[in-house]
């Protein structure tokens, strides 16, 4: 079992920055990919960015050039640096982690952290 705890959300003005953190605990040895998703009211949860255990990153188009995902494997922590924030970035941001054990993939979620961008 893996437990994820996010932090760093809050209220920020348009053009501002926030840095989200997600700390993993429990059975972290098998964690491979970690990522961030977000869900705005009335919308489905959507992928924002992902990073593999080898450091490969991928972003959805609407955050490219503005958001940066990184991870500290020694501390089992993943970060999301968000710059040039827009009102449409307002959402609950969720941390996600995947573990591969004996050919099966297990997926874990954090409780979410609210990001609100005011215009």
LOVOSE-159795 format. One record per atom (N, C-alpha, C, O): residue number from 1; x, y, z. Coordinates in Angstrom, 1 decimal. Atoms other than C-alpha are relative to their C-alpha. Last residue first. Layout:
<recs>
<rec NUM; <X; Y; Z>> ...
</recs>
This chain:
<recs>
<rec 119; <-0.3; -1.0; 1.0>> <rec 119; <-8.4; 37.3; -12.0>> <rec 119; <-0.2; 1.4; 0.5>> <rec 119; <0.0; 2.3; -0.3>> <rec 118; <0.9; -1.1; 0.1>> <rec 118; <-8.1; 34.7; -9.2>> <rec 118; <0.4; 1.0; -1.1>> <rec 118; <1.6; 1.3; -1.2>> <rec 117; <-0.6; -1.1; 0.7>> <rec 117; <-6.4; 31.4; -9.6>> <rec 117; <-1.0; 1.1; -0.2>> <rec 117; <-2.0; 0.9; -0.9>> <rec 116; <0.9; -0.9; 0.5>> <rec 116; <-7.5; 28.7; -7.1>> <rec 116; <0.7; 1.2; -0.5>> <rec 116; <1.5; 1.8; 0.2>> <rec 115; <-0.7; -1.2; 0.6>> <rec 115; <-5.6; 25.6; -6.4>> <rec 115; <-1.0; 0.9; -0.6>> <rec 115; <-1.8; 0.5; -1.5>> <rec 114; <0.7; -1.0; 0.8>> <rec 114; <-7.2; 23.1; -4.1>> <rec 114; <1.0; 1.0; -0.5>> <rec 114; <1.8; 1.6; 0.3>> <rec 113; <-0.2; -1.4; -0.6>> <rec 113; <-5.2; 20.1; -2.9>> <rec 113; <-0.6; 1.0; -1.0>> <rec 113; <-0.4; 0.9; -2.2>> <rec 112; <0.3; -1.2; 0.8>> <rec 112; <-6.2; 16.5; -3.5>> <rec 112; <0.4; 1.2; 0.8>> <rec 112; <0.2; 1.3; 2.0>> <rec 111; <1.3; -0.5; -0.4>> <rec 111; <-6.6; 13.4; -1.2>> <rec 111; <-0.3; 1.3; -0.8>> <rec 111; <-1.5; 1.7; -0.8>> <rec 110; <0.0; -0.8; -1.2>> <rec 110; <-3.7; 11.5; -2.8>> <rec 110; <-1.4; 0.6; 0.2>> <rec 110; <-2.3; 0.3; -0.6>> <rec 109; <0.3; -1.4; 0.1>> <rec 109; <-4.2; 8.7; -5.3>> <rec 109; <0.1; 0.7; 1.4>> <rec 109; <-0.1; 0.1; 2.4>> <rec 108; <0.3; -0.7; -1.2>> <rec 108; <-2.7; 5.3; -5.8>> <rec 108; <-0.3; 1.4; -0.2>> <rec 108; <0.3; 2.0; -1.1>> <rec 107; <0.1; -1.4; 0.1>> <rec 107; <-2.6; 2.9; -8.7>> <rec 107; <-0.4; 0.6; 1.3>> <rec 107; <-1.4; 0.1; 1.9>> <rec 106; <0.8; -0.5; -1.1>> <rec 106; <-1.4; -0.7; -8.7>> <rec 106; <0.0; 1.5; -0.1>> <rec 106; <1.1; 2.1; -0.3>> <rec 105; <-0.2; -1.4; -0.3>> <rec 105; <-0.1; -2.3; -11.9>> <rec 105; <-1.0; 0.4; 1.0>> <rec 105; <-2.2; 0.2; 0.9>> <rec 104; <1.2; -0.8; -0.2>> <rec 104; <0.3; -6.0; -12.1>> <rec 104; <0.3; 1.4; 0.3>> <rec 104; <1.4; 1.7; 0.9>> <rec 103; <0.8; -0.2; 1.3>> <rec 103; <3.2; -7.9; -13.7>> <rec 103; <-1.3; 0.7; 0.2>> <rec 103; <-2.0; 1.0; -0.8>> <rec 102; <0.3; 1.3; 0.6>> <rec 102; <4.6; -9.2; -10.4>> <rec 102; <-0.9; 0.2; -1.2>> <rec 102; <-1.9; -0.6; -1.3>> <rec 101; <-0.4; 1.1; -0.8>> <rec 101; <4.4; -5.7; -8.8>> <rec 101; <-0.5; -1.3; -0.7>> <rec 101; <-1.7; -1.5; -0.9>> <rec 100; <0.1; 1.2; 0.8>> <rec 100; <4.3; -2.5; -10.8>> <rec 100; <0.6; -1.1; 0.9>> <rec 100; <1.8; -1.2; 1.2>> <rec 99; <-1.0; 1.0; -0.3>> <rec 99; <3.5; 0.5; -8.7>> <rec 99; <-0.2; -1.2; -0.9>> <rec 99; <-1.3; -1.6; -1.1>> <rec 98; <0.2; 1.3; 0.5>> <rec 98; <1.8; 3.7; -9.9>> <rec 98; <1.1; -1.0; 0.4>> <rec 98; <2.3; -0.6; 0.4>> <rec 97; <-1.2; 0.8; 0.0>> <rec 97; <1.5; 7.0; -8.2>> <rec 97; <-0.4; -1.4; -0.5>> <rec 97; <-1.4; -1.9; -0.2>> <rec 96; <0.2; 1.4; 0.4>> <rec 96; <-0.9; 9.8; -8.6>> <rec 96; <1.3; -0.7; 0.0>> <rec 96; <2.3; -0.2; -0.4>> <rec 95; <-1.2; 0.7; 0.2>> <rec 95; <-1.1; 13.3; -6.9>> <rec 95; <-0.4; -1.5; -0.3>> <rec 95; <-1.3; -2.0; 0.2>> <rec 94; <-0.2; 1.2; -0.6>> <rec 94; <-4.3; 15.2; -7.3>> <rec 94; <1.3; -0.6; -0.4>> <rec 94; <1.7; -0.6; -1.5>> <rec 93; <-1.1; 0.7; 0.6>> <rec 93; <-4.9; 18.8; -8.0>> <rec 93; <0.3; -1.2; 0.8>> <rec 93; <0.4; -1.2; 2.0>> <rec 92; <-0.6; 0.8; -1.1>> <rec 92; <-8.3; 20.3; -7.2>> <rec 92; <1.1; -0.8; -0.7>> <rec 92; <0.8; -1.5; -1.7>> <rec 91; <0.5; 1.4; -0.1>> <rec 91; <-9.0; 22.9; -9.9>> <rec 91; <0.5; -0.6; 1.3>> <rec 91; <1.4; 0.0; 2.0>> <rec 90; <0.7; 0.2; -1.3>> <rec 90; <-8.3; 26.5; -11.0>> <rec 90; <-0.6; -1.4; 0.0>> <rec 90; <-1.4; -1.8; -0.9>> <rec 89; <-0.8; 1.0; -0.7>> <rec 89; <-5.9; 26.3; -14.0>> <rec 89; <-0.7; -0.3; 1.4>> <rec 89; <-0.2; -1.2; 2.1>> <rec 88; <0.4; 1.4; 0.4>> <rec 88; <-8.6; 28.0; -16.1>> <rec 88; <0.8; -1.1; 0.7>> <rec 88; <0.5; -2.3; 0.5>> <rec 87; <1.3; 0.4; -0.7>> <rec 87; <-8.0; 31.2; -14.1>> <rec 87; <-0.4; -1.4; -0.3>> <rec 87; <-1.0; -2.1; 0.5>> <rec 86; <1.2; -0.5; 0.6>> <rec 86; <-4.4; 31.2; -15.4>> <rec 86; <-1.3; -0.4; 0.8>> <rec 86; <-1.3; -1.4; 1.5>> <rec 85; <1.3; 0.6; -0.2>> <rec 85; <-1.1; 30.6; -13.7>> <rec 85; <-1.1; 0.8; -0.6>> <rec 85; <-1.1; 2.0; -0.6>> <rec 84; <0.9; -0.7; 0.9>> <rec 84; <2.1; 31.9; -15.2>> <rec 84; <-1.4; -0.6; 0.1>> <rec 84; <-2.1; -0.9; -0.9>> <rec 83; <-0.3; -1.4; 0.2>> <rec 83; <4.1; 29.4; -13.2>> <rec 83; <-1.0; 0.5; -1.0>> <rec 83; <-1.7; -0.2; -1.7>> <rec 82; <0.9; -0.6; 0.9>> <rec 82; <3.3; 26.0; -11.7>> <rec 82; <0.2; 1.5; -0.1>> <rec 82; <0.1; 2.2; 0.9>> <rec 81; <-0.2; -1.4; 0.0>> <rec 81; <6.0; 23.9; -10.2>> <rec 81; <-0.9; 0.6; -1.0>> <rec 81; <-0.8; 0.3; -2.2>> <rec 80; <0.6; -0.6; 1.2>> <rec 80; <4.7; 20.4; -9.6>> <rec 80; <0.2; 1.5; 0.1>> <rec 80; <-0.5; 2.1; 0.9>> <rec 79; <0.3; -1.4; -0.1>> <rec 79; <6.7; 18.3; -7.2>> <rec 79; <-0.7; 0.4; -1.3>> <rec 79; <-0.4; -0.2; -2.4>> <rec 78; <0.1; -0.6; 1.3>> <rec 78; <7.1; 14.6; -6.5>> <rec 78; <-0.5; 1.4; 0.1>> <rec 78; <-1.3; 1.7; 1.0>> <rec 77; <0.8; -1.2; 0.1>> <rec 77; <8.4; 13.1; -3.3>> <rec 77; <0.0; 0.5; -1.5>> <rec 77; <1.0; 0.4; -2.2>> <rec 76; <1.3; 0.4; 0.4>> <rec 76; <9.7; 9.7; -2.4>> <rec 76; <-1.0; 1.1; -0.2>> <rec 76; <-2.1; 1.0; 0.2>> <rec 75; <1.1; -0.4; -0.9>> <rec 75; <12.5; 11.3; -0.5>> <rec 75; <-1.4; -0.4; -0.4>> <rec 75; <-2.3; 0.0; 0.3>> <rec 74; <-0.5; 0.3; -1.4>> <rec 74; <15.4; 9.5; -2.2>> <rec 74; <-1.0; 0.4; 1.0>> <rec 74; <-1.1; -0.3; 2.1>> <rec 73; <0.2; 1.4; -0.3>> <rec 73; <13.4; 9.6; -5.4>> <rec 73; <0.5; -0.4; 1.4>> <rec 73; <-0.1; -1.3; 2.0>> <rec 72; <-1.2; 0.3; -0.8>> <rec 72; <13.2; 13.4; -5.5>> <rec 72; <-0.2; -1.5; 0.5>> <rec 72; <-1.0; -1.8; 1.4>> <rec 71; <0.1; 0.9; -1.1>> <rec 71; <10.8; 14.2; -8.3>> <rec 71; <1.3; -0.2; 0.7>> <rec 71; <2.4; -0.1; 0.1>> <rec 70; <-1.3; 0.6; -0.4>> <rec 70; <10.1; 16.8; -10.9>> <rec 70; <-0.2; -0.9; 1.2>> <rec 70; <-1.3; -0.9; 1.8>> <rec 69; <0.1; 1.1; -1.0>> <rec 69; <7.2; 18.2; -12.8>> <rec 69; <1.4; -0.5; 0.3>> <rec 69; <2.2; -0.6; -0.6>> <rec 68; <-1.1; 0.9; 0.0>> <rec 68; <7.4; 21.6; -14.5>> <rec 68; <-0.2; -1.0; 1.1>> <rec 68; <-0.4; -0.7; 2.3>> <rec 67; <-0.1; 0.9; -1.1>> <rec 67; <4.4; 23.8; -15.4>> <rec 67; <1.3; -0.9; -0.2>> <rec 67; <1.6; -1.3; -1.3>> <rec 66; <0.4; -0.7; -1.2>> <rec 66; <4.3; 26.8; -17.7>> <rec 66; <0.3; -0.8; 1.3>> <rec 66; <0.6; -0.3; 2.3>> <rec 65; <-0.7; -1.3; -0.1>> <rec 65; <6.1; 25.8; -20.9>> <rec 65; <-0.4; 0.8; 1.2>> <rec 65; <0.3; 1.8; 1.5>> <rec 64; <-1.4; 0.0; 0.5>> <rec 64; <3.7; 23.0; -21.5>> <rec 64; <0.5; 1.4; 0.0>> <rec 64; <-0.1; 2.4; -0.4>> <rec 63; <-0.9; -0.4; -1.1>> <rec 63; <0.6; 23.4; -19.3>> <rec 63; <1.4; 0.0; -0.5>> <rec 63; <2.3; 0.5; 0.2>> <rec 62; <0.4; -1.2; -0.7>> <rec 62; <-2.2; 23.3; -21.9>> <rec 62; <0.9; 0.5; 1.1>> <rec 62; <0.6; 1.5; 1.7>> <rec 61; <-0.3; -1.2; 0.7>> <rec 61; <-0.4; 20.8; -24.1>> <rec 61; <-0.3; 1.2; 0.8>> <rec 61; <0.4; 2.2; 0.7>> <rec 60; <1.1; -0.4; 0.9>> <rec 60; <-0.4; 18.0; -21.6>> <rec 60; <0.2; 1.3; -0.6>> <rec 60; <0.9; 2.2; 0.0>> <rec 59; <0.9; -1.0; -0.5>> <rec 59; <3.0; 17.2; -20.1>> <rec 59; <-1.2; 0.1; -1.0>> <rec 59; <-1.0; -0.2; -2.2>> <rec 58; <0.9; -0.3; 1.0>> <rec 58; <5.5; 14.4; -20.2>> <rec 58; <-1.1; 0.9; 0.5>> <rec 58; <-1.5; 0.8; 1.7>> <rec 57; <1.2; -0.8; -0.3>> <rec 57; <8.6; 13.7; -18.2>> <rec 57; <-0.9; 0.2; -1.2>> <rec 57; <-0.4; 0.2; -2.4>> <rec 56; <0.6; -0.5; 1.2>> <rec 56; <11.3; 11.1; -18.2>> <rec 56; <-1.3; 0.7; 0.3>> <rec 56; <-2.1; 0.2; 1.2>> <rec 55; <0.0; -1.4; 0.2>> <rec 55; <13.1; 11.0; -14.9>> <rec 55; <-0.6; 0.5; -1.3>> <rec 55; <-0.6; 1.7; -1.6>> <rec 54; <-1.3; -0.4; 0.7>> <rec 54; <14.0; 7.4; -14.7>> <rec 54; <0.1; 1.4; -0.3>> <rec 54; <1.1; 1.9; -0.8>> <rec 53; <-1.1; 0.2; -1.0>> <rec 53; <11.3; 6.7; -12.1>> <rec 53; <1.3; 0.3; -0.6>> <rec 53; <2.3; 0.6; 0.1>> <rec 52; <-0.4; 1.4; -0.3>> <rec 52; <8.9; 8.1; -14.6>> <rec 52; <1.0; 0.0; 1.0>> <rec 52; <1.6; 1.0; 1.4>> <rec 51; <-1.5; 0.2; 0.0>> <rec 51; <7.4; 11.6; -14.5>> <rec 51; <0.2; -1.4; 0.3>> <rec 51; <-0.3; -2.0; 1.3>> <rec 50; <-0.4; 1.3; -0.6>> <rec 50; <3.8; 12.6; -15.4>> <rec 50; <1.5; -0.1; -0.1>> <rec 50; <2.1; 0.5; -1.0>> <rec 49; <-1.4; 0.3; 0.3>> <rec 49; <2.0; 15.9; -16.1>> <rec 49; <0.4; -1.4; 0.7>> <rec 49; <-0.3; -1.8; 1.7>> <rec 48; <-0.7; -1.2; 0.1>> <rec 48; <-1.5; 17.3; -16.1>> <rec 48; <1.4; -0.3; -0.5>> <rec 48; <1.9; 0.3; -1.5>> <rec 47; <-1.4; 0.0; -0.2>> <rec 47; <-3.8; 14.4; -16.6>> <rec 47; <0.6; 1.3; -0.2>> <rec 47; <0.2; 2.1; -1.2>> <rec 46; <-0.9; 0.0; 1.2>> <rec 46; <-7.5; 15.1; -16.4>> <rec 46; <1.5; 0.0; 0.4>> <rec 46; <1.9; 0.5; 1.4>> <rec 45; <-1.4; -0.1; -0.4>> <rec 45; <-10.2; 14.4; -13.8>> <rec 45; <0.8; -0.2; -1.3>> <rec 45; <0.6; -1.0; -2.1>> <rec 44; <-0.7; 1.2; -0.4>> <rec 44; <-13.6; 15.0; -15.4>> <rec 44; <1.4; 0.2; 0.4>> <rec 44; <2.0; 1.3; 0.1>> <rec 43; <-0.8; 0.7; 1.0>> <rec 43; <-15.3; 18.3; -15.3>> <rec 43; <0.6; -1.3; 0.5>> <rec 43; <0.5; -1.6; 1.6>> <rec 42; <0.7; 0.3; 1.2>> <rec 42; <-18.2; 19.8; -13.5>> <rec 42; <0.8; -0.7; -1.0>> <rec 42; <0.2; -1.1; -2.1>> <rec 41; <1.4; 0.3; -0.3>> <rec 41; <-16.0; 21.5; -10.9>> <rec 41; <-0.7; -0.3; -1.3>> <rec 41; <-0.7; 0.5; -2.3>> <rec 40; <0.7; -1.2; -0.3>> <rec 40; <-12.3; 21.3; -12.0>> <rec 40; <-1.5; -0.3; 0.2>> <rec 40; <-1.9; -1.4; -0.3>> <rec 39; <1.4; 0.1; 0.3>> <rec 39; <-10.3; 18.2; -11.7>> <rec 39; <-0.7; 1.3; 0.4>> <rec 39; <-0.7; 1.7; 1.6>> <rec 38; <0.8; -1.0; -0.6>> <rec 38; <-6.6; 17.9; -11.8>> <rec 38; <-1.4; -0.2; -0.4>> <rec 38; <-1.8; -0.8; -1.5>> <rec 37; <1.3; -0.1; 0.7>> <rec 37; <-4.0; 15.2; -12.3>> <rec 37; <-0.7; 1.2; 0.6>> <rec 37; <-0.4; 1.7; 1.7>> <rec 36; <1.0; -0.9; -0.5>> <rec 36; <-0.4; 15.1; -11.3>> <rec 36; <-1.2; 0.0; -0.9>> <rec 36; <-1.0; 0.1; -2.1>> <rec 35; <0.6; -1.1; 0.8>> <rec 35; <2.0; 12.3; -11.8>> <rec 35; <-0.9; 0.9; 0.7>> <rec 35; <-1.3; 0.6; 1.9>> <rec 34; <0.8; -0.9; -0.9>> <rec 34; <4.2; 9.5; -10.5>> <rec 34; <-0.5; 1.2; -0.9>> <rec 34; <0.2; 1.6; -1.9>> <rec 33; <0.5; -1.3; 0.5>> <rec 33; <5.4; 6.6; -12.6>> <rec 33; <-0.6; 0.7; 1.2>> <rec 33; <-1.4; 0.2; 2.0>> <rec 32; <-0.6; -0.3; 1.2>> <rec 32; <7.4; 3.7; -11.0>> <rec 32; <-0.4; 1.5; -0.4>> <rec 32; <0.3; 2.4; -0.1>> <rec 31; <0.6; -1.1; 0.8>> <rec 31; <6.7; 3.0; -7.4>> <rec 31; <0.8; 0.3; -1.2>> <rec 31; <2.0; 0.4; -1.2>> <rec 30; <0.4; 0.4; 1.4>> <rec 30; <8.0; -0.4; -6.4>> <rec 30; <-0.7; 1.1; -0.8>> <rec 30; <-1.2; 0.9; -1.9>> <rec 29; <-1.1; 0.5; 0.8>> <rec 29; <10.1; 0.7; -3.4>> <rec 29; <-0.4; -0.3; -1.4>> <rec 29; <0.4; -0.3; -2.3>> <rec 28; <-0.4; -0.9; 1.1>> <rec 28; <7.4; 3.0; -2.0>> <rec 28; <1.0; -0.6; -0.9>> <rec 28; <1.4; 0.0; -2.0>> <rec 27; <-0.8; 0.8; 0.8>> <rec 27; <5.5; 0.5; 0.2>> <rec 27; <0.5; 0.7; -1.3>> <rec 27; <-0.1; 0.5; -2.4>> <rec 26; <0.5; 1.3; 0.1>> <rec 26; <4.4; 3.0; 2.7>> <rec 26; <0.9; -0.8; -0.8>> <rec 26; <2.1; -0.7; -0.7>> <rec 25; <-0.4; 0.8; -1.1>> <rec 25; <4.9; 6.7; 2.2>> <rec 25; <-0.6; -1.4; -0.1>> <rec 25; <-1.5; -1.6; -0.9>> <rec 24; <0.5; 1.3; 0.0>> <rec 24; <4.7; 9.1; -0.7>> <rec 24; <0.6; -0.8; 1.2>> <rec 24; <1.7; -0.6; 1.5>> <rec 23; <-0.9; 0.9; -0.7>> <rec 23; <5.1; 12.8; -0.4>> <rec 23; <-0.7; -1.4; 0.1>> <rec 23; <-1.8; -1.5; 0.5>> <rec 22; <0.7; 1.2; -0.3>> <rec 22; <3.4; 15.1; -2.9>> <rec 22; <1.0; -1.0; 0.6>> <rec 22; <1.9; -1.4; -0.1>> <rec 21; <-0.8; 1.1; -0.4>> <rec 21; <4.4; 18.7; -3.3>> <rec 21; <-0.9; -1.2; 0.3>> <rec 21; <-2.0; -1.0; 0.7>> <rec 20; <0.6; 1.1; -0.7>> <rec 20; <2.8; 21.5; -5.2>> <rec 20; <1.0; -1.0; 0.3>> <rec 20; <1.9; -1.3; -0.4>> <rec 19; <-0.7; 1.3; 0.1>> <rec 19; <4.6; 24.7; -6.1>> <rec 19; <-0.7; -1.0; 0.9>> <rec 19; <-0.8; -0.9; 2.1>> <rec 18; <0.2; 0.9; -1.2>> <rec 18; <2.6; 27.8; -6.8>> <rec 18; <0.9; -1.2; -0.3>> <rec 18; <1.1; -1.6; -1.4>> <rec 17; <-0.6; 1.4; 0.0>> <rec 17; <3.2; 30.7; -9.2>> <rec 17; <-0.4; -0.7; 1.3>> <rec 17; <-0.6; -0.1; 2.4>> <rec 16; <-0.8; 0.5; -1.1>> <rec 16; <1.4; 33.9; -10.2>> <rec 16; <0.5; -1.4; -0.1>> <rec 16; <0.3; -2.1; -1.1>> <rec 15; <-1.4; -0.3; 0.2>> <rec 15; <0.3; 35.2; -13.5>> <rec 15; <0.9; -0.5; 1.1>> <rec 15; <2.1; -0.4; 0.9>> <rec 14; <-0.4; 0.4; 1.3>> <rec 14; <-3.3; 35.4; -12.4>> <rec 14; <1.4; 0.4; -0.3>> <rec 14; <1.9; 1.5; 0.1>> <rec 13; <0.5; -0.9; 1.1>> <rec 13; <-3.5; 35.8; -8.7>> <rec 13; <0.5; -0.5; -1.3>> <rec 13; <1.5; -1.2; -1.5>> <rec 12; <-1.1; -0.8; 0.6>> <rec 12; <-2.9; 33.0; -6.2>> <rec 12; <-0.7; 0.8; -1.1>> <rec 12; <-1.7; 0.4; -1.7>> <rec 11; <0.6; -1.1; 0.8>> <rec 11; <-5.1; 31.1; -3.7>> <rec 11; <1.1; 0.8; -0.6>> <rec 11; <2.0; 1.3; 0.2>> <rec 10; <0.4; -1.2; -0.6>> <rec 10; <-3.8; 27.8; -2.3>> <rec 10; <-0.6; 1.0; -1.0>> <rec 10; <-1.0; 0.6; -2.1>> <rec 9; <1.1; -0.7; 0.7>> <rec 9; <-2.2; 24.5; -3.0>> <rec 9; <-0.3; 1.3; 0.7>> <rec 9; <0.2; 1.6; 1.8>> <rec 8; <-0.5; -1.2; 0.8>> <rec 8; <1.2; 23.6; -1.5>> <rec 8; <-1.1; 0.7; -0.8>> <rec 8; <-0.8; 1.7; -1.5>> <rec 7; <-0.1; -1.3; -0.7>> <rec 7; <0.6; 20.1; -0.1>> <rec 7; <0.4; 1.1; -1.0>> <rec 7; <0.9; 0.8; -2.1>> <rec 6; <-0.4; -1.2; 0.8>> <rec 6; <-0.2; 16.6; -1.3>> <rec 6; <0.0; 1.2; 1.0>> <rec 6; <-0.6; 1.2; 2.0>> <rec 5; <0.4; -1.2; -0.7>> <rec 5; <-0.1; 13.4; 0.8>> <rec 5; <0.5; 1.2; -0.8>> <rec 5; <1.7; 1.4; -0.9>> <rec 4; <-0.5; -1.2; 0.6>> <rec 4; <0.2; 10.0; -0.9>> <rec 4; <-0.7; 1.2; 0.7>> <rec 4; <-1.9; 1.2; 1.0>> <rec 3; <0.8; -1.2; -0.5>> <rec 3; <-0.1; 6.7; 0.9>> <rec 3; <0.6; 1.2; -0.5>> <rec 3; <1.8; 1.5; -0.4>> <rec 2; <-0.7; -1.2; 0.1>> <rec 2; <1.2; 3.5; -0.8>> <rec 2; <-1.0; 1.1; 0.4>> <rec 2; <-2.1; 1.2; 0.0>> <rec 1; <0.8; -1.2; 0.0>> <rec 1; <0.0; 0.0; 0.0>> <rec 1; <0.9; 1.3; 0.0>> <rec 1; <1.9; 1.3; 0.7>> 
</recs>
